[in-house]
Amino acid sequence: MAQQPSSDPRVVTVAELHARGLSSEPIAVREETLFGSIVEAFQQRPAVRTVAVVNARNEVVGVIPVRVLYEAMFLDVSPSAALVGATDFGAPLELVREMRHRIAGELMTEPVLLHLDDRESDAFTRIHRALMDDLPIVDADNRLVSYLDHVALAPLWIERASEAGAGE
């Protein structure tokens, strides 16, 4: 749902953050993208910590946080280490299920998205609650525009702190 424009000049939208250059160039893969290609996508833009998974219409249908990718690599490299401390028989079965995730559609999680008309406070809250480093920004058609990293919100804090200090 679209946010109503605020009369408060201090309210900044995600679109304004994007226009200021505070967002990152996006990484997107299709649902059928193989694991190795996903790793390569992350290597091309190491500052981005989340890859968007898009369908044939380029709509974001999922995300792959970098930690999920690292966990999958860990399971491939050292599956026995993943079982250390396992106390039940279900752990090996779960490990086998996790090891078979070979394409983006199997690795992706439900997307948490930012929209261009979201306020920066909404963006901060959504990023924080999702326990992610960055979130995809999508347009009105749910198509990937860019990413907003939580660090990109720091300039807003500096501006607000300066304004608060100037008023004292």
Backbone hydrogen bonds, N-H to C=O, Kabsch-Sander energy under -0.5 kcal/mol:
donor,donor_aa,acceptor,acceptor_aa,energy
11,V,8,D,-1.8
14,V,118,D,-2.7
15,A,116,L,-2.4
17,L,13,T,-2.0
18,H,14,V,-2.5
19,A,15,A,-2.5
20,R,16,E,-1.9
21,G,18,H,-1.5
22,L,17,L,-2.4
24,S,147,Y,-2.5
29,V,52,A,-2.4
31,E,54,V,-0.9
33,T,30,R,-1.8
35,F,102,R,-2.3
37,S,34,L,-0.6
38,I,34,L,-1.6
39,V,35,F,-2.1
40,E,36,G,-2.0
41,A,37,S,-1.9
42,F,38,I,-2.0
43,Q,39,V,-2.0
44,Q,40,E,-1.6
45,R,41,A,-0.9
45,R,42,F,-0.5
48,V,45,R,-1.6
51,V,64,I,-2.0
52,A,27,I,-2.5
53,V,62,G,-3.1
54,V,29,V,-2.9
54,V,52,A,-0.5
55,N,59,E,-1.9
58,N,55,N,-2.2
60,V,142,N,-2.4
61,V,53,V,-3.1
62,G,53,V,-1.3
63,V,109,T,-1.9
64,I,51,V,-2.7
66,V,49,R,-2.8
68,V,65,P,-1.1
69,L,65,P,-1.5
70,Y,66,V,-2.5
71,E,67,R,-2.3
72,A,68,V,-2.1
73,M,69,L,-2.2
74,F,70,Y,-2.7
75,L,71,E,-2.2
76,D,72,A,-1.5
77,V,73,M,-2.5
78,S,74,F,-3.1
82,A,78,S,-1.1
83,L,79,P,-0.7
83,L,80,S,-0.9
84,V,81,A,-0.9
86,A,83,L,-2.5
91,A,88,D,-0.8
93,L,89,F,-0.7
94,E,90,G,-2.4
95,L,91,A,-2.3
96,V,92,P,-2.1
97,R,93,L,-2.0
98,E,94,E,-2.3
99,M,95,L,-2.3
100,R,96,V,-1.0
100,R,97,R,-0.6
101,H,98,E,-1.2
102,R,100,R,-1.2
104,A,33,T,-2.2
105,G,31,E,-3.0
106,E,103,I,-1.3
107,L,103,I,-1.3
108,M,104,A,-2.3
109,T,63,V,-3.0
113,L,111,P,-0.5
114,L,136,P,-2.7
116,L,138,V,-1.2
118,D,115,H,-2.1
120,E,12,V,-3.0
123,A,119,R,-2.2
124,F,120,E,-2.7
125,T,121,S,-2.3
126,R,122,D,-2.8
127,I,123,A,-2.7
128,H,124,F,-2.5
129,R,125,T,-2.8
130,A,126,R,-1.9
131,L,127,I,-0.5
131,L,128,H,-1.1
132,M,127,I,-1.6
135,L,148,L,-1.9
137,I,146,S,-3.8
138,V,114,L,-3.0
139,D,143,R,-2.2
142,N,139,D,-2.0
144,L,58,N,-0.9
145,V,137,I,-3.3
146,S,137,I,-1.1
147,Y,24,S,-2.0
148,L,135,L,-2.4
149,D,22,L,-0.5
149,D,147,Y,-0.5
150,H,133,D,-2.4
152,A,149,D,-1.3
153,L,150,H,-1.1
154,A,151,V,-1.7
156,L,153,L,-0.6
157,W,153,L,-1.4
158,I,154,A,-2.3
159,E,155,P,-2.5
160,R,156,L,-2.8
161,A,157,W,-2.9
162,S,158,I,-2.4
163,E,159,E,-2.4
164,A,160,R,-2.5
165,G,161,A,-2.3
166,A,162,S,-2.1
167,G,163,E,-1.4
168,E,165,G,-0.8
